[in-house]
Amino acid sequence: MSNDRDPVLEALFEKTRPEIGDNGFVETVMVRVDKRRRNVMIGRLLIVALILLIEFLPSSPLQSSVGKMAQSLGTELVTLDAAWWAFIVAPVNSIAGIVGMFMLGLHVLYRRNMR
Amino acid sequence: MRADPGHYRKGPEALIASLAARGDRVAFAELVRRRQGWVRALLRRCSGDANIADDLSQQVFLRAWRKISQLKEVDKFGSWLKRMAINEWLQHKRKNDALRGALGEEEITMSQKDKTSIGLDLDGAMALLPGPVSMCIALSYHERLTHEEIAELSGLQVGTVKSHVRRGSARLRELLSAYDESNDSEDAA
């Protein structure tokens, strides 16, 4: 174990050690925590409302384009004759698989850089 | 049923942290109550400014609330929070260093040799150090951590920490030379 502390500075830090009382700090933090909880809740409700709106309003062009996009995600990239081989590579042999792997790669990179 | 804050006062921190990790607001308030003085004092040492330290401390606790559900080892809540405070401080410094460089340094002069003015001078001198250096100095002198512990907390190499502490100490001694002189003259008298 090492420290190499300067004794004069050590004494100075000790002499001027701040003594901090609450002074309403906990309350201020908890008000902000509550505000954040409320905002998260409102955000979630808005998302649900938006989904319901898309679901129930007569929005066939939007619904059909979402449907087409979902269908296209399952499109095979390479057509394989052998059923067992097609079954094995199915998770990566589609647009959804490629998009999924790309997102996973981004997530791993993000975690590595943020650590 | 509402949780009684009084029950949490006596509970061990690991238990309170595990309750807070499950979304218990009262438990989190208890953690803030227990740790606020320590986080604010550390950031006050790093920044040399009570207002900045309090703003950053609030950010630290808000971040802690957002991330506490991911805390795996609840018995290490203290070091987890300390790491968060250090990151908050370094982020703040990165944002503000360019601005400070443009303003230039002010010379610290000793006004009166009482505890308050020495504290203010020390705060002022700390504020002039680069972010990672002031952090290493605060962790070494204020928190009394070893170089190895600082390296583990901050993610810096031990050699870098040693160099920061050495350079920072020398710079602080230089900036606070008036304190030394007044100390010597008092000793001589």
Interface residues (C-beta under 8 A of the other chain):
Chain A: M1 S2 N3 D4 R5 D6 V8 L9 E10 L12 F13 K15 T16 R17 P18 E19 I20 G21 D22 F25 V26 T28 V29 M30 R32 V33 D34 R36 R37
Chain B: R25 F28 A29 V32 R33 Q36 G37 R40 A41 R44 R45 D54 S57 Q58 F61 L62 W65 R66 K115 I118 G119 L122 S140 Y141 H142 R144 T146 H147 E148 K162 V165 R166 S169 L172 R173 L176 Y179 D180 N183
